[in-house]
Amino acid sequence: MKGYIGSIEYSSEDKCFYGKLEMIDDVVTFEATTAEDLEKNFRHAVDEYIETCKQLGREPQKTYKGVFNVRIDPLLHKKFYLEARRAGMSLNAFVGQVLQKEVLSNEYNKV
């Protein structure tokens, strides 16, 4: 919904589903007792979040900024760097290309 992703959890104690908008720093939650209502409340939470940000005069946070840190073995880091240089690319561009090839070659892109 408008680029936002929500989590889904179930509370057996409260007999309800609940969730929050993922991959943003702001806390936006929603809940319901049925899956249908949960989806409706998720959509309402997104709309309400966007409207609240508008009233506060700030941009709503967006998910997937295109930046993430990955910790890898230093030897692998060196190998990536050398391969990127050999290809005449920046390390970021090279890693992005490798990741894109891997994802496109698998079923991940059907999500």
N, C-alpha and C positions, 0 to 999 in steps of 0.2 A: 504494500500500500504506500504509494508515493515514495518508494525507495526505502522504506523502513521495514525492519524485521523485528518480530516479537518472539519472545520465548514463551513456552507453554509448560506449566507445571500443574500438578494436581494435589490438592490438600484433602486427604481422606478424613482428617479431623473436622474440617469445615465443609466438606462435601462440595468443593468448588474448584474450578480451574482458575488459574491466575497467570499473569505474565508481565513482562516489561519490555520496553523498546531496547533492543540490543545495539551495541557498538556506538553508543553516544554516552557522553558524561552526565547529561541531565537524567534525572530519574522520572520515568513516565511509566505508570503501571495501569493494569486493567484486570478485571476478573468477571466471572460469570459462572452459572451452574450448568449451562449447556454449551456445546461446541458452537452452535449457531450464534448464541448470545456472546460468546467469547470473541468470535470474529467481528461481530457488530461493535462490541465495546473496544476492540483493538483499533478499528477504523475511527471510532469516535475519539479515542485517546490521541491518535495521530493528528486528527483535525484540531483537537483542543490544544495540543502542544504547539502546533504551527500558529494558531490564533494567539495563544499566550505570548509566544515569542514576538509576534507582530505588535501586540499591545505594549510589550516591554522595549520595543524598538531595537531588537537584535535578531540576527539571522538564526533560524533553527539549525541545530547541528545535523550534519548529514553522515550517514554510514559510509564505509568504504572510501576513505580519503585517498587510497592508493599508496599509503605509507604504512609499512609495518617493519618491525625489527625481528631479525631471525638470528639466533645464536647457533653457529656451526663450528665444527672443528677447525682450528687455525690452518691445518694443512689443506683442508677443502677450500677454505677462504683463499689461500694462496693459489690453488689450482684454478678457481673461478677467475681470479684476477688475471692470471697468466693467459687463460683462454680468452678473456675479454680483450686483453691487449692484442693477442694474436688476431682476433676478429676485427680489431680497430674500433671497439665499442667501449663505452663506459661500463664499469662493473654493474651499475644499476640496470642499464639497458640490456646487458648480457643476461643477468639473472632473470629479468623480466621475460626475455625471449625464451630462456630454458623453461621457466615455469609455464609460459603460454603453450609451448610445444607439448609439455607433459599433460597439461589439463585438456588440451584439444584432442590429444591422442587417446584419452580415456573417456569414460562415461560421465565424468564429473560435470561436464558442460551441459548436461541435461537437467540440472537442478533448477 
